[in-house]
Amino acid sequence: MVVGYDEIAAKNYSLSAGQYFEVKIEHVDLTPQEFGEKMKGFTVNLDNLFNQSHELEQEIKKTVGGVAV
């Protein structure tokens, strides 16, 4: 689905997806162990993203440091 400029303007230029698309939330019963495993997976993924972020930060600093002013 493509949202037009007029529709975005009518919503006061808000880009919140929930205003333009139906959001379905499915409730799933989890055991405490399943919840813990799911949270552990999220934590591992978040740690990986933070590590990538740090690597990119260092690369950007190195690149900017190499630019002559």
C-alpha positions in Angstrom: 0.0 0.0 0.0 1.3 3.5 -0.9 0.2 6.5 1.2 -0.2 9.8 -0.7 1.1 13.2 0.3 -2.4 14.4 0.9 -3.2 11.7 3.4 0.1 12.4 5.3 -0.7 16.1 5.3 -4.2 15.4 6.6 -2.6 13.5 9.5 -0.4 16.4 10.4 2.6 14.9 8.8 2.7 12.0 11.3 4.6 9.0 9.9 3.3 6.6 12.6 2.5 3.4 10.6 -0.4 2.5 12.8 -2.4 5.5 11.4 -2.1 4.2 7.8 -2.0 0.4 8.1 -4.0 -2.1 10.1 -1.9 -3.5 13.0 -2.7 -7.0 14.2 -1.4 -8.2 17.5 -1.6 -11.9 18.0 -1.7 -13.1 21.6 0.3 -16.2 22.3 0.4 -18.0 25.6 4.0 -18.7 26.7 5.4 -20.7 29.6 7.9 -18.9 31.8 10.6 -20.9 30.1 9.5 -20.0 26.6 9.4 -16.4 27.6 12.9 -16.6 29.1 14.2 -18.2 25.9 12.5 -15.5 23.7 13.9 -12.7 25.9 17.4 -14.4 25.7 17.1 -14.4 21.9 16.2 -10.7 21.9 19.1 -9.9 24.2 21.6 -11.8 22.0 20.2 -9.9 19.0 20.4 -6.6 20.7 24.0 -7.3 21.8 24.9 -8.1 18.2 23.4 -4.8 17.1 25.2 -2.8 19.7 28.5 -4.5 18.7 27.8 -3.6 15.0 27.0 0.0 16.1 30.2 0.3 18.0 32.2 -1.0 15.0 30.5 1.4 12.7 31.1 4.3 15.2 34.8 3.5 15.2 34.9 3.3 11.4 33.2 6.6 11.1 35.6 8.3 13.6 38.5 6.8 11.6 37.2 8.1 8.3 36.3 11.5 9.6 39.7 11.7 11.3 41.3 11.1 7.9 39.5 14.0 6.3 41.7 17.1 6.0 40.1 20.3 7.3 
